[in-house]
Amino acid sequence: MNETTMEKRKTPRIITHIPVRYSKLKDGSSEQGTGSLSKDLSLGGICFRARDFIPMACRLILELELPNRAKPLKVISKIAWIRKTTSDGDFETGNHFLEVSKEDSDTMSEYVNYFA
């Protein structure tokens, strides 16, 4: 990561491989969601792999499963960037968090700061 990238970050980003379930945000949707693993996490966003292309600015419902936590954190995010991986045809996605409850934000902050 170069200095320019570091300067743009507002919060620390940690490398972590937590389970992520994602689905497109749709009114009244009860879609199950697709499972993945994160690559990294910050208080402002997350990077994870997706099996299919997700359009830029698409809003997602994310469920993040932190270790030693009974229920997943629920977050609404927006795709900030997406690129095809060279190894298996999946896509790596960068997501910007739009909505996080105060409780989930506090829990995520403790987790990120512990490893930062």
C-alpha positions in Angstrom: 0.0 0.0 0.0 1.5 3.3 -1.0 1.5 6.6 1.0 -1.3 8.1 -1.1 -3.6 5.2 -0.3 -2.8 5.4 3.4 -3.6 9.2 3.4 -7.1 8.6 2.0 -8.0 6.1 4.7 -10.0 7.7 7.6 -9.9 4.6 9.8 -7.4 1.7 10.3 -7.9 -1.3 8.0 -7.1 -4.8 9.3 -6.6 -8.0 7.3 -9.2 -10.4 8.6 -11.0 -13.4 7.1 -14.5 -13.3 8.7 -17.6 -14.9 7.2 -19.7 -12.4 5.2 -23.2 -13.0 3.8 -24.3 -10.5 1.2 -27.5 -9.8 -0.7 -28.7 -6.9 -2.9 -30.9 -4.4 -1.0 -34.4 -4.6 -2.4 -37.7 -3.4 -0.9 -39.4 -6.3 0.8 -36.7 -8.8 -0.2 -36.2 -11.9 1.9 -33.3 -13.1 -0.2 -31.1 -15.6 1.6 -27.8 -14.0 0.7 -24.5 -15.4 -0.6 -21.6 -16.5 1.6 -18.0 -15.2 1.3 -15.0 -14.4 3.4 -13.6 -10.9 4.0 -10.1 -9.9 2.9 -9.9 -6.8 5.1 -12.1 -4.6 7.3 -12.2 -1.0 8.6 -14.9 1.0 10.4 -15.7 2.6 7.0 -15.9 -0.5 4.8 -14.9 -4.1 3.9 -13.3 -6.0 1.0 -14.6 -9.4 0.1 -14.9 -11.8 -2.8 -18.1 -12.2 -4.8 -18.9 -15.0 -7.2 -20.8 -12.7 -9.6 -20.3 -9.2 -10.8 -22.1 -6.6 -8.7 -22.6 -3.2 -10.4 -20.9 -0.1 -9.0 -22.9 1.8 -6.4 -25.2 -1.2 -5.8 -26.4 -1.3 -2.2 -26.0 -4.5 -0.3 -27.1 -5.9 3.0 -24.1 -7.5 4.7 -24.0 -9.8 7.7 -20.6 -10.0 9.3 -19.8 -12.8 11.6 -17.2 -11.7 14.2 -15.6 -14.4 16.4 -17.2 -15.0 19.7 -20.3 -13.1 18.8 -23.7 -14.9 18.9 -25.4 -12.9 16.1 -23.9 -11.3 13.0 -23.4 -7.5 12.6 -25.8 -6.1 10.0 -24.6 -3.4 7.7 -25.9 -1.6 4.6 -23.0 -0.9 2.1 -22.4 0.4 -1.3 -20.0 -1.1 -3.9 -17.2 1.4 -4.2 -15.0 -0.7 -6.6 -15.0 -4.2 -8.1 -12.4 -6.1 -10.1 -12.1 -9.6 -11.5 -9.6 -11.8 -9.8 -7.1 -13.6 -12.1 -7.1 -16.9 -10.3 -10.7 -18.2 -10.3 -13.0 -15.7 -12.1 -14.5 -14.4 -8.8 -14.7 -10.6 -8.2 -13.0 -8.7 -5.4 -15.3 -6.0 -4.1 -14.6 -2.9 -2.0 -17.7 -1.8 0.0 -18.3 1.5 1.7 -20.5 1.3 4.8 -23.7 3.4 4.6 -25.7 2.3 7.7 -24.5 0.6 10.8 -26.4 0.6 14.2 -24.6 2.2 17.1 -24.3 -1.2 18.9 -22.8 -2.9 15.8 -20.5 0.0 15.2 -19.2 -0.2 18.7 -18.6 -3.9 18.4 -16.9 -3.5 15.1 -14.7 -0.7 16.5 -13.6 -2.9 19.4 -12.7 -5.7 16.9 -10.8 -3.5 14.5 -8.9 -1.5 17.2 -7.9 -4.8 18.9 -6.1 -5.9 15.8 -5.0 -2.5 14.4 
